[in-house]
Amino acid sequence: MRAGFVPLMTAQFVSALADNALLLVAMALLIEQGQAAFWVPLLKLMFTLSYVLLGPWVGVWADTWPKQKVMMVANGIKAVACTAMLLGVNPLWAFALAGLGAAAYAPAKYGLVTELAKPEQLITANAWIEISTVSAVLLGVVLGGGLVSPAWVGLAWVHTFSTQLDMNSVYSASFVLLLFCYGLAGFLNLFIQGSGKVYAAQPWRFISVCKAFGHDMQRLWSDPLGSISLSVTTLFWGVGATLQLLVLAWAQAQLSLDLSQAAYLQAATAVGVIMGAALAARWVALHQATKVLGIGLLLGMLLPVMLWVTQWQAAVVLTTLLGIVGGFFVVPMNALLQYRGVVLLTAGRSIAVQNVNENTSILAMMAGYSALLYFQVSVEYLILLLALLLIAVMARVMWRSRSLGLG
């Protein structure tokens, strides 16, 4: 891979680390302000909505400017959001601004990966990006947890610093530290080498952008390989977001763990994803990507095993295995989708289509999950329903793939 890939991976790691820590600090700030409990999940909702609503524009932006510059500006928007919270702006609106920055960052980051890596290197490149991102999520949660812990805010110098800032929050020093992280990510962006690829100018009028995005969506969904990979990644991220919450509920209901202990099972899943991504990079070539569709079916079949697990040790093994299978499955599908996207469209526009579909799936699955909880559906039935959905969709995708002679 070209020399620009390592700085790209490092910069996005630091930026993603700060994003995940910022979410926890923003949650703590809402609690400190005495806001209602339903405000906390709204933070994630506002963040995700940015990907969906801004998708048509951020893809065009990522192809209009050099992508490393788009990443720099997007990182700056996140830093402005962090500063806004420090200055007392409502965390909900400030975090929506952070979502805008993240939405712009994604097509530039993944688009640059597609431009810097050769087609046969895409699975390896995606594996490293996935490993970097999941590691950033894990360490970001640890960093965010530390920045809102009584041990941190109770330190004498932290208390003195927050008092001197006079921002009416014990988390002022935490926000300043996160601003340093965003500053470091911006500095690392200076070392990213662009691909030099230039795309034709695109119109910025509202109607024109919407029509062009609709055409891009239709073109990717009508392509045999594009539609298979897009349907799989769309399903995967919706299921993954639901499974995150379901694992917490399952651990508390069936394993009698408290919330902090249950969170370790999520960490085990993340470690598994890293392992699965590394294995995919080693064993799967791009032209073999459709061969892993059966792994998605296996993932659905593993979910009901949760119903028979009663000990935390077995739960750690199972959640790690789920992560391995998921990582091994999604990395080749991401690589295939990026390859078809850049062939059919452009790097930035294809990633924008992918982001809109995947985040719409997350919103829909979260809404469905919340509705089922409202009707008091048990954790056991939720697990079975999620498994049946995954198995049914993957069986349909595999049948279509074979009918087209793709695997």
Residue pairs with C-beta under 8 A, 6 or more apart in sequence:
1 116
1 117
1 118
1 121
1 124
1 125
2 116
2 117
2 193
2 195
3 193
4 68
4 112
4 116
4 192
4 193
4 194
4 195
5 113
5 116
5 117
5 125
5 128
7 188
7 189
7 191
7 192
7 193
8 68
8 109
8 112
8 113
8 116
8 192
9 128
9 129
9 132
10 188
11 71
11 75
11 185
11 188
11 189
11 191
11 192
12 71
12 105
12 109
12 129
12 132
12 133
12 136
12 185
13 132
13 133
13 135
13 136
14 136
14 181
14 184
14 185
14 188
15 71
15 75
15 78
15 105
15 181
15 182
15 185
16 132
16 133
16 136
16 137
16 140
17 136
17 139
17 140
17 143
17 181
18 78
18 82
18 140
18 178
18 181
18 182
18 185
19 78
19 98
19 102
19 136
19 140
20 136
20 137
20 140
20 141
20 143
20 144
21 140
21 141
21 143
21 144
21 147
21 178
21 181
22 78
22 81
22 82
22 95
22 98
22 144
22 178
23 43
23 44
23 47
23 95
23 140
23 144
24 141
24 144
24 145
24 147
24 148
25 85
25 144
25 147
25 148
25 171
25 174
25 175
25 178
26 43
26 85
26 91
26 94
26 95
27 40
27 43
27 148
28 148
28 171
29 85
29 91
29 169
29 171
30 39
30 40
30 43
30 91
30 92
31 40
32 169
32 170
32 171
33 91
39 92
42 92
43 91
43 92
43 95
45 363
45 366
46 92
46 93
46 95
46 96
46 99
47 95
47 96
47 98
47 99
47 102
48 99
48 359
48 362
48 363
49 96
49 99
49 359
49 363
50 96
50 99
50 100
50 102
50 103
51 99
51 102
51 103
51 106
51 355
51 356
51 358
51 359
52 356
52 359
52 360
52 363
54 100
54 103
54 104
55 103
55 213
55 352
55 353
55 355
55 356
56 209
56 210
56 212
56 213
56 352
56 356
57 209
58 103
58 104
58 106
58 107
58 348
58 352
58 355
59 107
59 213
59 216
59 346
59 348
59 349
59 350
59 351
59 352
59 353
60 202
60 204
60 209
60 212
60 348
60 349
60 352
61 70
61 104
61 107
61 108
61 348
62 70
62 104
62 107
62 108
62 111
62 347
62 348
62 349
62 351
62 352
63 111
63 199
63 202
63 346
63 347
63 348
63 349
64 199
64 201
64 202
65 73
66 194
67 108
67 109
67 111
67 112
67 115
67 194
67 195
67 347
67 348
68 108
68 112
68 189
68 192
68 193
68 194
70 104
70 105
70 108
71 105
71 108
71 109
71 112
71 189
71 192
72 186
72 189
72 190
73 104
74 101
74 102
74 104
74 105
74 108
75 101
75 105
75 182
75 185
75 186
75 189
76 101
76 182
76 186
77 97
77 98
77 100
77 101
77 104
78 98
78 101
78 102
78 105
78 182
79 179
79 182
79 183
79 186
80 97
80 101
81 94
81 95
81 97
81 98
81 101
82 94
82 98
82 175
82 178
82 179
82 182
83 175
83 179
84 93
84 94
84 97
85 91
85 94
85 95
85 175
86 165
86 167
86 169
86 172
86 175
86 176
86 179
87 167
88 167
88 168
88 169
103 355
106 351
106 355
107 347
107 348
107 349
107 351
107 352
107 355
108 348
109 129
110 129
110 338
110 347
110 351
110 354
111 346
111 347
111 348
111 350
111 351
112 192
112 194
112 195
112 347
113 122
113 125
113 126
113 129
113 338
114 122
114 338
114 339
114 341
114 342
114 347
114 350
114 351
115 195
115 197
115 342
115 347
116 125
116 195
117 124
117 125
119 286
119 339
120 285
120 286
122 286
122 335
122 336
122 338
122 339
123 280
123 281
123 284
123 285
123 286
123 289
123 331
123 332
123 335
124 281
125 335
126 277
126 281
126 331
126 332
126 334
126 335
126 338
127 277
127 278
127 280
127 281
127 331
128 277
128 281
130 273
130 274
130 277
130 327
130 330
130 331
130 334
131 274
131 277
131 278
134 270
134 273
134 274
134 277
134 327
135 274
137 270
138 267
138 270
138 271
141 263
141 267
146 152
147 171
147 174
147 177
147 178
148 171
148 174
152 158
152 174
153 159
153 162
153 170
153 171
153 173
153 174
158 173
159 170
161 172
161 173
161 176
162 169
162 170
162 171
162 172
162 173
165 172
165 173
165 176
197 347
199 346
199 348
202 209
202 212
203 209
203 212
213 349
213 352
213 353
216 345
216 349
216 350
216 352
216 353
217 353
217 356
217 357
219 226
219 344
219 345
220 226
220 227
220 230
220 340
220 341
220 344
220 345
220 350
220 353
221 227
221 230
223 340
223 344
224 404
224 406
225 290
225 336
225 340
225 406
226 337
226 340
226 341
226 344
228 290
228 293
228 336
228 397
228 400
228 401
228 406
229 289
229 333
229 334
229 336
229 337
229 340
230 337
230 353
230 354
230 357
231 393
231 397
232 293
232 296
232 329
232 330
232 333
232 394
232 397
233 330
233 333
233 334
233 337
233 354
233 357
233 358
234 357
234 358
234 360
234 361
235 296
235 361
235 390
235 393
235 394
236 296
236 326
236 329
236 330
236 333
237 358
237 359
237 361
237 362
238 358
238 361
238 362
238 364
238 365
239 365
239 386
239 389
239 390
240 326
241 362
241 365
241 366
242 365
242 366
242 368
242 369
242 386
243 269
243 303
243 322
243 386
244 266
245 369
246 369
246 379
246 382
246 383
246 386
247 262
247 265
247 266
247 269
247 319
248 259
248 262
248 263
248 265
248 266
249 379
249 382
250 306
250 379
250 383
251 257
251 261
251 262
251 265
251 312
251 315
252 258
252 259
252 262
253 379
254 306
254 309
254 310
254 379
255 262
255 309
255 310
255 311
255 312
255 315
257 265
257 312
261 312
264 316
265 315
265 316
265 319
266 319
268 316
268 319
268 320
268 323
269 319
269 320
269 322
269 323
269 326
270 323
271 320
271 323
272 319
272 320
272 321
272 322
272 323
272 324
272 325
272 326
272 327
273 323
273 324
273 326
273 327
274 323
274 327
275 320
275 323
275 324
275 327
276 323
276 324
276 325
276 326
276 327
276 328
276 329
276 331
277 327
277 328
277 331
278 327
279 324
279 327
279 328
280 292
280 327
280 328
280 329
280 331
280 332
281 331
284 291
284 292
284 328
284 331
284 332
286 332
286 335
286 336
286 339
288 332
289 332
289 333
289 335
289 336
290 336
290 401
290 406
290 407
291 407
292 328
292 329
292 332
292 333
293 394
293 397
293 398
293 401
293 407
294 398
295 325
295 328
295 329
296 329
296 390
296 394
296 397
297 391
297 394
297 395
297 398
298 325
299 322
299 325
299 326
299 329
299 390
299 394
300 387
300 388
300 389
300 390
300 391
300 394
301 387
301 391
302 318
302 321
302 322
302 325
303 322
303 383
303 384
303 386
303 387
303 390
304 383
304 384
304 387
305 318
306 318
306 383
307 380
307 383
307 384
309 315
309 318
337 350
337 354
338 347
338 350
338 351
340 350
341 347
341 349
341 350
341 351
341 353
341 354
342 350
344 350
345 353
369 382
372 382
372 385
377 385
401 407
